[in-house]
Amino acid sequence: MKDLIKKLPFIRDWVKKLNNLNERSDWVERQLKILPEKSSLLDAGCGDQRYRRYCSHLLYKGQDFGKYRIDEKK
């Protein structure tokens, strides 16, 4: 299947549209790119900061709300 997708780019685009996460990610990327340079952005609940790479022109701050765990080794 992967070889077929490489040979036929229109299939790649079609397969990509089958997953809503891809559509959402593309939308977020487009919105981030149109924000004015040096705008402040707080990415609340950012997890692994998957969209940070589109924010080089912004003042990006990421904050995740993961559960705090005490280091058992100490």
KOLDOZA-637689 format. One record per atom (N, C-alpha, C, CB): atom name; residue number from 1; z, x, y; residue in one letter. Coordinates in pm, 1 decimal, always signed. Glycine has a CB too. Example, Ala and Ser with C-alpha at 12.3 -4.5 7.8 and 13.67 -1.06 7.14 Angstrom:
{'N', 1, {+780.0, +1319.0, -569.0}, 'A'}
{'CA', 1, {+780.0, +1230.0, -450.0}, 'A'}
{'C', 1, {+780.0, +1320.0, -330.0}, 'A'}
{'CB', 1, {+904.6, +1130.8, -447.3}, 'A'}
{'N', 2, {+708.0, +1285.0, -225.0}, 'S'}
{'CA', 2, {+714.0, +1367.0, -106.0}, 'S'}
{'C', 2, {+787.0, +1290.0, +3.0}, 'S'}
{'CB', 2, {+572.5, +1408.4, -59.8}, 'S'}
This chain:
{'N', 1, {+0.0, +82.4, -119.6}, 'M'}
{'CA', 1, {+0.0, +0.0, +0.0}, 'M'}
{'C', 1, {+0.0, +87.2, +126.6}, 'M'}
{'CB', 1, {+121.6, -94.0, -0.5}, 'M'}
{'N', 2, {+81.5, +195.1, +126.2}, 'K'}
{'CA', 2, {+88.9, +282.2, +244.0}, 'K'}
{'C', 2, {-46.6, +345.4, +275.4}, 'K'}
{'CB', 2, {+193.8, +391.8, +222.5}, 'K'}
{'N', 3, {-120.8, +383.3, +171.5}, 'D'}
{'CA', 3, {-253.6, +442.4, +193.0}, 'D'}
{'C', 3, {-348.2, +341.0, +256.3}, 'D'}
{'CB', 3, {-312.5, +493.7, +59.8}, 'D'}
{'N', 4, {-339.6, +216.9, +211.1}, 'L'}
{'CA', 4, {-424.4, +111.2, +266.0}, 'L'}
{'C', 4, {-392.2, +87.4, +413.0}, 'L'}
{'CB', 4, {-407.0, -18.9, +186.1}, 'L'}
{'N', 5, {-263.2, +89.2, +447.0}, 'I'}
{'CA', 5, {-221.7, +69.0, +586.1}, 'I'}
{'C', 5, {-273.9, +181.3, +674.6}, 'I'}
{'CB', 5, {-68.5, +60.6, +596.2}, 'I'}
{'N', 6, {-272.3, +304.5, +624.0}, 'K'}
{'CA', 6, {-324.1, +418.0, +701.7}, 'K'}
{'C', 6, {-474.2, +405.6, +726.4}, 'K'}
{'CB', 6, {-294.3, +549.7, +629.3}, 'K'}
{'N', 7, {-545.9, +356.1, +627.5}, 'K'}
{'CA', 7, {-691.1, +345.1, +638.0}, 'K'}
{'C', 7, {-734.5, +228.2, +725.8}, 'K'}
{'CB', 7, {-751.7, +330.4, +500.4}, 'K'}
{'N', 8, {-654.3, +123.5, +730.5}, 'L'}
{'CA', 8, {-690.4, +2.5, +804.8}, 'L'}
{'C', 8, {-582.5, -30.0, +908.3}, 'L'}
{'CB', 8, {-710.3, -117.3, +708.1}, 'L'}
{'N', 9, {-595.6, +25.1, +1030.2}, 'P'}
{'CA', 9, {-492.2, +8.4, +1132.4}, 'P'}
{'C', 9, {-458.1, -136.9, +1164.6}, 'P'}
{'CB', 9, {-535.4, +76.4, +1257.2}, 'P'}
{'N', 10, {-555.3, -228.3, +1154.8}, 'F'}
{'CA', 10, {-524.2, -367.5, +1186.1}, 'F'}
{'C', 10, {-423.0, -425.5, +1087.9}, 'F'}
{'CB', 10, {-651.4, -451.5, +1185.3}, 'F'}
{'N', 11, {-420.8, -373.8, +964.6}, 'I'}
{'CA', 11, {-321.5, -419.6, +866.3}, 'I'}
{'C', 11, {-182.7, -371.7, +908.5}, 'I'}
{'CB', 11, {-356.3, -367.5, +722.9}, 'I'}
{'N', 12, {-174.8, -249.2, +961.1}, 'R'}
{'CA', 12, {-46.5, -196.9, +1008.7}, 'R'}
{'C', 12, {+11.9, -289.3, +1114.6}, 'R'}
{'CB', 12, {-63.1, -54.3, +1065.2}, 'R'}
{'N', 13, {-71.3, -332.0, +1209.1}, 'D'}
{'CA', 13, {-23.9, -421.4, +1314.3}, 'D'}
{'C', 13, {+19.3, -556.1, +1258.5}, 'D'}
{'CB', 13, {-132.0, -441.3, +1418.9}, 'D'}
{'N', 14, {-53.6, -605.8, +1159.9}, 'W'}
{'CA', 14, {-22.0, -734.0, +1099.2}, 'W'}
{'C', 14, {+109.9, -726.0, +1022.7}, 'W'}
{'CB', 14, {-135.5, -778.6, +1006.0}, 'W'}
{'N', 15, {+129.1, -618.7, +945.1}, 'V'}
{'CA', 15, {+252.6, -600.2, +868.9}, 'V'}
{'C', 15, {+370.6, -586.5, +964.1}, 'V'}
{'CB', 15, {+242.7, -476.1, +776.9}, 'V'}
{'N', 16, {+350.1, -515.8, +1074.5}, 'K'}
{'CA', 16, {+456.1, -497.0, +1173.3}, 'K'}
{'C', 16, {+503.8, -631.0, +1228.8}, 'K'}
{'CB', 16, {+407.2, -407.1, +1287.5}, 'K'}
{'N', 17, {+412.5, -724.4, +1248.3}, 'K'}
{'CA', 17, {+447.5, -854.8, +1305.1}, 'K'}
{'C', 17, {+523.0, -944.1, +1207.1}, 'K'}
{'CB', 17, {+322.6, -925.6, +1351.2}, 'K'}
{'N', 18, {+525.4, -908.2, +1080.4}, 'L'}
{'CA', 18, {+598.4, -987.2, +981.6}, 'L'}
{'C', 18, {+749.6, -976.0, +1000.4}, 'L'}
{'CB', 18, {+560.3, -943.1, +840.8}, 'L'}
{'N', 19, {+794.1, -873.4, +1068.3}, 'N'}
{'CA', 19, {+936.5, -851.0, +1086.4}, 'N'}
{'C', 19, {+973.4, -875.4, +1232.4}, 'N'}
{'CB', 19, {+975.8, -707.8, +1042.9}, 'N'}
{'N', 20, {+1059.0, -973.6, +1258.8}, 'N'}
{'CA', 20, {+1099.4, -1008.5, +1394.4}, 'N'}
{'C', 20, {+1167.1, -891.7, +1465.7}, 'N'}
{'CB', 20, {+1192.7, -1128.2, +1391.6}, 'N'}
{'N', 21, {+1234.3, -805.6, +1392.5}, 'L'}
{'CA', 21, {+1299.6, -690.2, +1454.2}, 'L'}
{'C', 21, {+1196.5, -603.3, +1525.6}, 'L'}
{'CB', 21, {+1375.7, -607.3, +1348.1}, 'L'}
{'N', 22, {+1078.6, -588.2, +1468.3}, 'N'}
{'CA', 22, {+973.3, -509.4, +1532.7}, 'N'}
{'C', 22, {+929.9, -572.7, +1663.7}, 'N'}
{'CB', 22, {+853.1, -494.6, +1439.6}, 'N'}
{'N', 23, {+910.9, -703.2, +1663.3}, 'E'}
{'CA', 23, {+870.8, -773.5, +1785.7}, 'E'}
{'C', 23, {+977.9, -757.7, +1893.9}, 'E'}
{'CB', 23, {+845.7, -923.8, +1756.6}, 'E'}
{'N', 24, {+1103.5, -773.3, +1855.2}, 'R'}
{'CA', 24, {+1214.2, -761.2, +1950.6}, 'R'}
{'C', 24, {+1223.3, -619.7, +2005.5}, 'R'}
{'CB', 24, {+1347.1, -800.6, +1884.5}, 'R'}
{'N', 25, {+1210.4, -520.5, +1919.3}, 'S'}
{'CA', 25, {+1216.7, -380.8, +1963.3}, 'S'}
{'C', 25, {+1104.6, -348.1, +2061.1}, 'S'}
{'CB', 25, {+1209.7, -286.7, +1842.9}, 'S'}
{'N', 26, {+985.1, -397.3, +2032.5}, 'D'}
{'CA', 26, {+872.0, -375.5, +2124.0}, 'D'}
{'C', 26, {+899.7, -439.3, +2259.8}, 'D'}
{'CB', 26, {+741.5, -432.9, +2064.0}, 'D'}
{'N', 27, {+958.0, -558.9, +2258.9}, 'W'}
{'CA', 27, {+989.3, -628.6, +2383.9}, 'W'}
{'C', 27, {+1093.8, -551.1, +2464.6}, 'W'}
{'CB', 27, {+1039.9, -771.5, +2354.7}, 'W'}
{'N', 28, {+1199.6, -505.4, +2398.2}, 'V'}
{'CA', 28, {+1304.6, -429.1, +2467.1}, 'V'}
{'C', 28, {+1246.1, -301.3, +2525.6}, 'V'}
{'CB', 28, {+1421.3, -395.6, +2370.3}, 'V'}
{'N', 29, {+1163.3, -232.3, +2449.8}, 'E'}
{'CA', 29, {+1099.6, -109.9, +2498.6}, 'E'}
{'C', 29, {+1018.6, -136.9, +2625.9}, 'E'}
{'CB', 29, {+1008.8, -49.8, +2389.7}, 'E'}
{'N', 30, {+939.6, -243.0, +2625.9}, 'R'}
{'CA', 30, {+859.2, -276.2, +2744.5}, 'R'}
{'C', 30, {+948.2, -307.4, +2864.3}, 'R'}
{'CB', 30, {+767.0, -395.8, +2715.3}, 'R'}
{'N', 31, {+1058.1, -380.5, +2842.3}, 'Q'}
{'CA', 31, {+1146.9, -416.7, +2953.1}, 'Q'}
{'C', 31, {+1217.5, -294.5, +3010.8}, 'Q'}
{'CB', 31, {+1250.1, -519.0, +2906.6}, 'Q'}
{'N', 32, {+1258.8, -202.2, +2924.3}, 'L'}
{'CA', 32, {+1325.4, -80.6, +2971.5}, 'L'}
{'C', 32, {+1230.5, +5.6, +3055.2}, 'L'}
{'CB', 32, {+1379.0, +0.6, +2852.3}, 'L'}
{'N', 33, {+1106.6, +12.1, +3014.6}, 'K'}
{'CA', 33, {+1009.1, +95.7, +3085.9}, 'K'}
{'C', 33, {+979.3, +45.3, +3226.5}, 'K'}
{'CB', 33, {+880.5, +103.0, +3007.2}, 'K'}
{'N', 34, {+998.6, -84.3, +3252.3}, 'I'}
{'CA', 34, {+967.1, -136.2, +3386.0}, 'I'}
{'C', 34, {+1087.4, -135.7, +3480.4}, 'I'}
{'CB', 34, {+913.1, -277.2, +3374.6}, 'I'}
{'N', 35, {+1203.9, -96.3, +3431.2}, 'L'}
{'CA', 35, {+1319.9, -85.2, +3520.3}, 'L'}
{'C', 35, {+1298.6, +30.8, +3616.8}, 'L'}
{'CB', 35, {+1451.3, -65.2, +3438.8}, 'L'}
{'N', 36, {+1339.8, +14.0, +3742.7}, 'P'}
{'CA', 36, {+1319.7, +120.5, +3841.6}, 'P'}
{'C', 36, {+1394.7, +249.1, +3804.2}, 'P'}
{'CB', 36, {+1365.0, +72.6, +3979.5}, 'P'}
{'N', 37, {+1334.1, +360.1, +3837.4}, 'E'}
{'CA', 37, {+1394.2, +491.3, +3811.1}, 'E'}
{'C', 37, {+1532.1, +500.1, +3875.6}, 'E'}
{'CB', 37, {+1303.3, +604.7, +3863.7}, 'E'}
{'N', 38, {+1623.7, +564.7, +3804.8}, 'K'}
{'CA', 38, {+1762.1, +587.9, +3847.6}, 'K'}
{'C', 38, {+1847.1, +460.6, +3848.2}, 'K'}
{'CB', 38, {+1762.8, +649.2, +3985.9}, 'K'}
{'N', 39, {+1796.0, +352.0, +3789.1}, 'S'}
{'CA', 39, {+1877.9, +231.9, +3773.8}, 'S'}
{'C', 39, {+1987.4, +261.0, +3672.9}, 'S'}
{'CB', 39, {+1791.9, +109.5, +3729.2}, 'S'}
{'N', 40, {+2104.3, +200.9, +3691.2}, 'S'}
{'CA', 40, {+2213.7, +215.0, +3595.5}, 'S'}
{'C', 40, {+2196.7, +113.4, +3484.6}, 'S'}
{'CB', 40, {+2350.9, +197.8, +3664.6}, 'S'}
{'N', 41, {+2223.1, +157.1, +3363.1}, 'L'}
{'CA', 41, {+2212.9, +67.8, +3248.2}, 'L'}
{'C', 41, {+2331.3, +92.3, +3156.4}, 'L'}
{'CB', 41, {+2078.9, +88.7, +3172.4}, 'L'}
{'N', 42, {+2405.5, -12.6, +3125.6}, 'L'}
{'CA', 42, {+2512.5, -5.4, +3027.0}, 'L'}
{'C', 42, {+2460.5, -72.5, +2900.6}, 'L'}
{'CB', 42, {+2645.3, -73.7, +3079.1}, 'L'}
{'N', 43, {+2450.7, +4.0, +2794.7}, 'D'}
{'CA', 43, {+2407.2, -47.8, +2665.4}, 'D'}
{'C', 43, {+2533.7, -80.6, +2586.7}, 'D'}
{'CB', 43, {+2315.1, +55.8, +2588.0}, 'D'}
{'N', 44, {+2586.2, -200.8, +2606.6}, 'A'}
{'CA', 44, {+2711.5, -243.6, +2543.3}, 'A'}
{'C', 44, {+2686.0, -282.2, +2398.5}, 'A'}
{'CB', 44, {+2774.5, -362.1, +2620.2}, 'A'}
{'N', 45, {+2768.4, -228.3, +2310.0}, 'G'}
{'CA', 45, {+2749.6, -254.3, +2167.5}, 'G'}
{'C', 45, {+2628.1, -182.1, +2113.2}, 'G'}
{'CB', 45, {+2736.4, -402.9, +2142.1}, 'G'}
{'N', 46, {+2603.5, -61.1, +2162.2}, 'C'}
{'CA', 46, {+2478.1, +10.8, +2136.0}, 'C'}
{'C', 46, {+2464.4, +66.7, +1995.0}, 'C'}
{'CB', 46, {+2464.8, +122.3, +2232.5}, 'C'}
{'N', 47, {+2572.2, +74.1, +1920.0}, 'G'}
{'CA', 47, {+2563.0, +129.1, +1784.2}, 'G'}
{'C', 47, {+2506.6, +269.4, +1785.5}, 'G'}
{'CB', 47, {+2476.8, +39.6, +1695.7}, 'G'}
{'N', 48, {+2392.3, +289.3, +1722.4}, 'D'}
{'CA', 48, {+2331.5, +423.4, +1714.4}, 'D'}
{'C', 48, {+2240.5, +454.0, +1833.4}, 'D'}
{'CB', 48, {+2251.8, +436.7, +1585.2}, 'D'}
{'N', 49, {+2245.5, +373.4, +1936.9}, 'Q'}
{'CA', 49, {+2169.4, +392.6, +2062.0}, 'Q'}
{'C', 49, {+2018.8, +402.2, +2035.3}, 'Q'}
{'CB', 49, {+2217.6, +520.0, +2134.8}, 'Q'}
{'N', 50, {+1966.1, +309.2, +1959.1}, 'R'}
{'CA', 50, {+1825.4, +313.8, +1919.6}, 'R'}
{'C', 50, {+1727.5, +305.9, +2036.2}, 'R'}
{'CB', 50, {+1797.0, +202.7, +1825.0}, 'R'}
{'N', 51, {+1771.4, +250.1, +2150.9}, 'Y'}
{'CA', 51, {+1679.9, +236.0, +2264.7}, 'Y'}
{'C', 51, {+1697.4, +344.5, +2370.6}, 'Y'}
{'CB', 51, {+1699.1, +101.2, +2328.5}, 'Y'}
{'N', 52, {+1789.6, +435.2, +2349.7}, 'R'}
{'CA', 52, {+1815.7, +539.7, +2448.6}, 'R'}
{'C', 52, {+1691.3, +623.1, +2480.2}, 'R'}
{'CB', 52, {+1926.5, +630.4, +2399.2}, 'R'}
{'N', 53, {+1607.8, +645.3, +2382.3}, 'R'}
{'CA', 53, {+1487.8, +729.0, +2403.4}, 'R'}
{'C', 53, {+1392.4, +669.5, +2506.1}, 'R'}
{'CB', 53, {+1413.8, +748.5, +2271.7}, 'R'}
{'N', 54, {+1404.2, +541.5, +2536.8}, 'Y'}
{'CA', 54, {+1319.7, +477.1, +2637.6}, 'Y'}
{'C', 54, {+1385.8, +474.7, +2774.7}, 'Y'}
{'CB', 54, {+1286.0, +335.5, +2594.6}, 'Y'}
{'N', 55, {+1500.5, +540.4, +2787.0}, 'C'}
{'CA', 55, {+1579.6, +531.8, +2909.8}, 'C'}
{'C', 55, {+1592.1, +663.9, +2984.2}, 'C'}
{'CB', 55, {+1716.1, +480.9, +2877.7}, 'C'}
{'N', 56, {+1502.7, +757.1, +2963.2}, 'S'}
{'CA', 56, {+1513.9, +888.3, +3027.4}, 'S'}
{'C', 56, {+1505.8, +877.9, +3179.7}, 'S'}
{'CB', 56, {+1404.3, +981.3, +2976.0}, 'S'}
{'N', 57, {+1445.4, +773.0, +3230.9}, 'H'}
{'CA', 57, {+1433.0, +753.6, +3375.8}, 'H'}
{'C', 57, {+1551.5, +675.2, +3434.2}, 'H'}
{'CB', 57, {+1302.4, +680.6, +3407.4}, 'H'}
{'N', 58, {+1646.3, +638.3, +3348.3}, 'L'}
{'CA', 58, {+1761.0, +556.5, +3390.3}, 'L'}
{'C', 58, {+1890.8, +635.4, +3381.6}, 'L'}
{'CB', 58, {+1771.0, +429.9, +3304.2}, 'L'}
{'N', 59, {+1993.6, +583.9, +3446.5}, 'L'}
{'CA', 59, {+2128.7, +637.9, +3431.7}, 'L'}
{'C', 59, {+2192.8, +559.4, +3317.6}, 'L'}
{'CB', 59, {+2213.4, +626.8, +3567.0}, 'L'}
{'N', 60, {+2174.8, +610.4, +3197.1}, 'Y'}
{'CA', 60, {+2210.8, +539.5, +3074.3}, 'Y'}
{'C', 60, {+2354.3, +569.3, +3033.8}, 'Y'}
{'CB', 60, {+2115.6, +577.1, +2960.9}, 'Y'}
{'N', 61, {+2429.6, +465.4, +3004.3}, 'K'}
{'CA', 61, {+2563.4, +477.2, +2946.4}, 'K'}
{'C', 61, {+2568.8, +385.5, +2825.8}, 'K'}
{'CB', 61, {+2675.8, +441.3, +3050.5}, 'K'}
{'N', 62, {+2611.5, +437.9, +2713.3}, 'G'}
{'CA', 62, {+2622.8, +358.1, +2592.1}, 'G'}
{'C', 62, {+2768.4, +341.7, +2552.7}, 'G'}
{'CB', 62, {+2543.7, +421.8, +2477.8}, 'G'}
{'N', 63, {+2804.9, +221.6, +2508.1}, 'Q'}
{'CA', 63, {+2941.4, +194.9, +2462.3}, 'Q'}
{'C', 63, {+2933.9, +105.3, +2339.9}, 'Q'}
{'CB', 63, {+3027.8, +128.7, +2574.9}, 'Q'}
{'N', 64, {+2989.3, +153.8, +2230.6}, 'D'}
{'CA', 64, {+2995.2, +72.4, +2110.9}, 'D'}
{'C', 64, {+3138.7, +25.1, +2091.5}, 'D'}
{'CB', 64, {+2944.7, +151.2, +1986.9}, 'D'}
{'N', 65, {+3154.9, -83.5, +2024.0}, 'F'}
{'CA', 65, {+3287.2, -144.1, +2008.4}, 'F'}
{'C', 65, {+3333.4, -138.6, +1863.7}, 'F'}
{'CB', 65, {+3285.9, -288.9, +2057.3}, 'F'}
{'N', 66, {+3306.9, -25.2, +1799.2}, 'G'}
{'CA', 66, {+3349.5, -7.9, +1660.6}, 'G'}
{'C', 66, {+3501.1, -1.3, +1651.2}, 'G'}
{'CB', 66, {+3287.3, +118.3, +1600.6}, 'G'}
{'N', 67, {+3552.3, -32.6, +1534.6}, 'K'}
{'CA', 67, {+3696.6, -30.9, +1512.7}, 'K'}
{'C', 67, {+3747.3, +112.9, +1515.4}, 'K'}
{'CB', 67, {+3732.7, -99.0, +1378.5}, 'K'}
{'N', 68, {+3853.4, +136.6, +1591.1}, 'Y'}
{'CA', 68, {+3913.3, +269.7, +1598.5}, 'Y'}
{'C', 68, {+3985.6, +298.6, +1467.7}, 'Y'}
{'CB', 68, {+4011.0, +280.9, +1719.3}, 'Y'}
{'N', 69, {+3961.9, +417.2, +1413.2}, 'R'}
{'CA', 69, {+4028.9, +458.2, +1288.5}, 'R'}
{'C', 69, {+4105.4, +586.5, +1314.2}, 'R'}
{'CB', 69, {+3926.3, +477.7, +1171.9}, 'R'}
{'N', 70, {+4226.6, +592.6, +1266.7}, 'I'}
{'CA', 70, {+4310.0, +712.1, +1279.5}, 'I'}
{'C', 70, {+4261.3, +816.0, +1177.2}, 'I'}
{'CB', 70, {+4462.8, +677.7, +1257.6}, 'I'}
{'N', 71, {+4252.4, +941.2, +1219.3}, 'D'}
{'CA', 71, {+4212.2, +1048.4, +1128.8}, 'D'}
{'C', 71, {+4327.1, +1074.9, +1034.2}, 'D'}
{'CB', 71, {+4172.3, +1177.6, +1206.6}, 'D'}
{'N', 72, {+4307.1, +1041.5, +908.0}, 'E'}
{'CA', 72, {+4411.8, +1054.0, +805.3}, 'E'}
{'C', 72, {+4448.8, +1200.0, +778.1}, 'E'}
{'CB', 72, {+4365.9, +987.6, +675.3}, 'E'}
{'N', 73, {+4361.8, +1294.5, +811.8}, 'K'}
{'CA', 73, {+4386.1, +1436.3, +781.6}, 'K'}
{'C', 73, {+4492.4, +1496.8, +870.7}, 'K'}
{'CB', 73, {+4258.2, +1515.5, +795.5}, 'K'}
{'N', 74, {+4515.7, +1438.5, +988.1}, 'K'}
{'CA', 74, {+4611.2, +1498.1, +1083.0}, 'K'}
{'C', 74, {+4753.6, +1468.3, +1046.9}, 'K'}
{'CB', 74, {+4584.5, +1449.2, +1222.5}, 'K'}
